Amino acid sequence: MTQSPLLTSRQDAIVTLQFNRPEAMNALDLATAQALLAAVQDIAQDDSVRAVVLKGAGRAFVAGGDLVTLQADPVRGARDLLEPLNQALLLLQDLDAPVIAQVHGAAAGAGLSLMLMCDFVLAAEETKFNLAYINLGTSCDLGASWALPRLVGLRQALEIAMLGETFGADEALRLGLINRVLPAAELEAAAQAFAERLAGGPTLAYGHMRRLLRAGLDHDLATQLQAEAHAFDACAHSHDLREGINAFLAKRRPQFSGK
């Protein structure tokens, strides 16, 4: 039986997607891209999912796109890979459930791009990062040109993208590319605890918040104020806002249902 390139598991309201090509440092090939899209489509149709974790098997998170796939026919290979991957990213961005990257070993090329598109990143101390595309003579994909300048500013983004240098977890933290640096032995438990905290939160509000914060960089103030008003109105119709207000007034911890 052929081993799946993407393993899906669920614990309560948390879905974990694990890239599973350890022999290739989880480089993204066509089968992985298609499996990721199928898994994300399932998540997008399941309102009970309240947090998503992405991680990699073996020695790395994701070491980039699969060069064997690209070598024979770079034009067709890139098109075949990017179509399902881009669809998966758009679905992930539109979820209410927050998306967490649990990163170790290496996040390079498409792996770093994928990481940048997540809401939160927890990384092991020894992780190495490199956008890497320029070292192969190509430009970036999977949203890196959209996410990177938003996270670090244009000047720093140009340096990361155009010099193609490797940097460590401490530098990634300083730049604002990741949220936490942890000893490798503690990463799994920390990521799980982080996901559990988010999964217990107001999922509908999380969805509005993550979309508002991203869109705000492209809107003028009047447009953003209107978007905030619409989002708040949607939350005002939710069970969670009523529960949050009641819990605050009663001086107790809220019990959010995500609805």
N, C-alpha and C positions, 0 to 999 in steps of 0.2 A: 504494500500500500504506500502510495506517495505521501510523504509528510506535507502537511499544509504549510504554506509560507507565512500564514498569519493565524495565530491562535487566539481565539476569543473565549473569555471566561467572564463569569458574573458572580459577584458577591453582593447580595441585597440590591441596592440601587446603583451599584458601581459596575461598569463594564470595562474590562481591561483588554486591550488589543496588543498582542505581542508579536512583533516581527520575528519570523522564525526561519531565517536562513543563516544560521551561525557560521557555517563554513565560508560564507561570502560576506561576513560582517553585516548581514542583513541588507545588503545592497538591493535596491528596489528593481525587480524585474517585472515582466508583464503579469505573471501569475500573482505576484504580491500586490501590484497595483489593482488588479481586478478584485482580488480578495478584500483589499481595504475598502474599495468602493461598495462592495456587497455588504460588508459589515457595517459601514457607516449608514448605508441606506436602511438597514434593519434598525439601527439605533434611532435614526431620525423619525421612524414611525412608531417608536415606543416611548410614550410619555412617562413611563415609570423609571426610565434611566435618568439619574440625577447627577452623575459624574462619569467622565471617561478618562481612562489612563492609557497612554501610549508608552510602550517600552520595547526593548530589544532582547533577544536571546543571545547567549554566548558572550563574546568579548566586547560587543559594541551596541550602541543604540541603532543607528543606521549610518553606514559609511558612504552613502551616496547612491547614485543611480548605477544600475548594473552595466558595466562597460562592455561586457560580452554581448548584451542585447544591442548596444549602440554600434559596435564595431563593424558588423556585417553591412548595416545600412543605417547610418546615423540619422538620416532624414525620416525614414519610416519608423525606425526604432523610437526616436524621440516623440513622434506623434502618437504612436501606440501607447507609450508609457504615460504621456502627459494627459491624455483625454480622461482616463479613469481617475488619475491622481487629482487633477484639477476639480473634477466633479466631487470627489470625496472631500476636498478642502472646503469647497463652497457649502457643502452640507454641514461639515463640522462647524463652520463659522456661524451658521444659522441656528444651531442648537440652543436651547435654553441651558442645558447641562454644561458646566465648565469642563474644559479639556486640559489635562495635566500631562506633561511629558516627564517621564522618569528616565534620566539620561545617564549612561555610563560608557566608559571606554572611548568611543569616538562618535562625534556628530559632525559629519562632513558632507559637503555638497548638498544633495537633496535631503539628506538627513538633518542638516542644520536648517535648511529652509522649512522643513516640516516642523521642527522644534520651534522656530520663530513664530509659527502660526498658532501655537498653543497658548492658552491663557496663562498657565503657570509652568515653570520648569524647575525641577529638583534634580541636581546633578551630583554625581560622585566626585570626590576630590581630584582623582587622577584623570578625569575626562579631558580629551583634547578636542578642540573645535577648529574647523577651517571651512570657509565657504567654498573654496577649492575649484569652482568652475573655471576661473581664469587660468588655472594651471593646466587645464585641458584644452584651452583655446576657445572657450565658449562663454556665453552669458548665463545668467541664473534663471531659475524657474521656481515653481511651487510657491509663488508669492514672496520670495526673498526681497525683490526690489520694492515691494509694497511695505513689508513688515520691518525690514532692517532700518531704513531711515526714520521710521516712526519710533523705533526703540532707542536708537543711539544718536540720531541727528544725521544730516546729510554728509558732513565732512568726515565723520568717523565711519559712516556706512561705505563711503567711497574707498577709504583705506582698507577696510575689511574685505570688500568685494574685489578691489583691483590689485592688491598686493598678494592676496592668496596665502597669507601667513597663518601658521598654526599658533593657537594660544590656549592657555589653560583655564581651569574653572574659576580661579580667583579673578583673572582678567575678565572673564565672561560676566562674573558677578559685578565687578566694578563698572562695566559698560552698561549694565542693565539688561543683559540678554537672558539671564536666569534669575530665579528668586532665592534659591537656597543651594549651599554647597555642603555636602555631608560625607562622612567616611563611607566607603563602599559598603561596609558591613551593615550600615544603618539605613541605606537608601531605600530598600524595599519597604521596611516598616514605616519609614517617614512618609513615603509617597502614599502608602495605604491610609495612614492616619490623616494626611492632608485631604485625600479623596473622601474619606468618611466625614470629615468636617464639612466639606462642601456639599456632600450628598444630603446632609441634614439641614441644609439652608433653604432659603426661599428660591427655588429653582426658576420660577417664572420671572422673578425680579432679577436673578442672575442673567437670564437671557436678555432682558431689556438693557441691563447695565453694560454687558459686554458689547452689545451692538451700538449703544449710544457712545461709548468711549472710543470705539474705532471710527464711527462716522463723524464724530466731532472734529476730527482733524481736517475733514473735507468740507464742512458746512460753515456758513457765516453764522453769527450769533442768533439772528432771528430764526433761521431755519432750525438751528439746534434747540432753541427754546421751545419751538413748536414740537419737535420730536420728543423732547423731554416731557412735555405736557401730555402727549399721546401715550407715552410709555407709563407715566404715572397714573393716567386714567385706567389703563389696562390693569395695573397693579391694584388700583382702588377697587376693582371688581373681584379681586382674588381673595381666597380664604386666608392666605398667608399675611396680608396686610392687616386684616382684622385680628388675626391671632397675634401678630407682632404688637399692635397697639394694646390689646387686652393684657398681654404678658407684661409689657412695660408698666402699665398702670397698676398691675397686681404685683409688681416686683418679683416676677418669676421668669424662668428661662422659657422662651417661646418654643413651641412644638410645630415646626413648619411641615407642611405636607407637600410642598412644591407646586401647589395649585392655587 
